Amino acid sequence: MQIYLPIAELSVSIWLLLGLGGAVGYLSGLFGVGGGFLLTPLLIFIGVPPPVAVATSANQVVAASVSAVYAHWRKDNVDFKMGTMLLLGGLVGSSFGAYLFAVLKRIGQLDAVIALSYVIILGTIGGMMLTESIRALRAKPGAQPVVRRKRLNDHAFIRALPFKMRFRKSQLYISLLMPVSLGFLVGILAAIMGVGAGFLLVPAMIYLLGMPTAIVVGTSLFQIIFVTANVTMLHAITTQTVDVTLALMLLVGSVIGAQYGVRHGARLRGEQIRGLLAALVLAVAIALAIDLILPPDDQFFLELGPR
Amino acid sequence: MKGFAFILVLLCAGEAFAQATPNAPRGPAPADSPLITDLSSHLIAITSSFTGTDLLLFGAIDEPGEVVVVVRGPTATSVVRRKRPTLGFWLTRRSESYDNVPSYYAVASSKPLQDIAPVNLLQRLQIGTENLRFRYLGARRPEDVAHYHQAVIRLKTRDGLYRENIGAIDFLGPKLFRTAISFPSTVPVGTYQTEVYLIRDNRIIAAQSTPLFIDKQGIEQEVYDFSRQEPAVYGLVAVLLAVFAGWLAAVVFRRG
């Protein structure tokens, strides 16, 4: 059964969209990421014009994140104070990112920047996470990790930063500059790559901010909701590439998938989750890198976009 | 199916003849024109189940000759970019822009085009994809960017938006002819022109032009208009819809 997408201006199978949404939603619930880093490339792959894919993914990630954060919120696994600080930076960052998006589009380098940011950022983060989790998984089963990982937030420079704030839930007393600037950085990526950037946010919150793993996922989802909502609004107003029909099809599958993801995620150990997420992130990076390295079928391509 | 189409052609052609009687108040062709044509529909409605469509163009000729059918979509600016190896990656290095690029272009003819008409005639009327004239918007000499021009045609052809159906006009006896024009699901909306030429001895004996409208209809039209006319409200609705759907699923699954 086919459905015509009014903004993307093409016809796609309903089952393909439901399946795509379900798979991405499951992973987003499992890993506490929005799933945008998977969804955007997949949508482009099935023929959706890249600007529509970026904007609609952001819209869909809002739904998946609301659905997933609800489960975490009920388990009391969200640090709202920390989330709000991240969000302050995220809103500014995503607005700045949307401006960058428009500039890059004008000078014709948007595609290259999107592709390279995917490869470089996903590759680096995925590689680091995989190394770390393999090390953790190879540790003797049953034995508790004896050495506490040296976290970056113990660094003297970070400790010296002003505007310290107490985050009771995270059991932290750190400068609010840390979550705000992290949110800003992630916000830029959200606008340019059409992702919530949970794959970057989650490890950064653990290693950079030093938050307990249990509340990291819920808190990152909380921040992602608002940042991707901002990105959706910005794209709806400036590029007019949000396809509500496409988003609806995807989110029907994804909200259901996300529920199963959260449940299954609860049965996995933290390092297992991180290992699987790392493998997934790396796989996307490699797939996109291959696309950049292999000679294309046709060196020329037409600018896609709203017609 | 073919039999049905044939009956349809006969019926509709009969109707077209009737309309073209001397006293007929309308009809694009003069009564004594040796060429009369019509489309099976003058409106393509894009609805939620639209997966592309075929239109039937049919007609009758009163004099012997070859028939060429051209369908042109609304023109637009087209940007074509070229990837080159850069530090081991294939990256966009240069792009060229053209104006007056038909968003859709189809040509069908009863014989190969060069056997029907001289090149200058084909070029003048822009018949055949290689004879399309785009307006180059860049600063280089147009000859130096010819491969960009060719790439536009190649890529549009690959996407099914440019079509050449040489020899695809079926004659049913000496006078009646028909041809199918295919539109993919990605066909742009707008006003199209259908041109039919009757050509003999390198000269155009008769020509007829009919408009064709492609438009979104129903919910598709409303969603599209909404996104263009009230973008901020549209964005807000999209976000609220997502929040509601996410919340609903979470609540339903908690109970379930």
Interface residues (C-beta under 8 A of the other chain):
Chain A: Q2 I3 Y4 P6 I7 E9 L10 S11 N59 Q60 V62 A63 A64 S65 V66 S67 A68 Y70 A71 R74 G108 Q109 D111 A112 L116 I225 A229 T232 M233 L234 H235 A236 I237 Q240 V242 V244 T245 A247 L248 L251 V252 V255 I256 A258 Q259 L292 I293 L294 P295 P296 D298 Q299 F300 F301 L302 E303 R307
Chain B: I46 T47 S48 S49 F50 T51 G52 A76 S78 V79 V80 R81 R82 K83 R84 P85 G88 F89 W90 L91 T92 S95 S103 H147 Y148 A151 V152 R154 L155 K156 R158 S185 T186 P188 K216 I219 E220 Q221 V223 Y224 S227 R228 P231 A232 Y234 G235 L236 V237 A238 V239 L241 A242 V243 A245 G246 W247 L248 A249 A250 V251 F253 R254
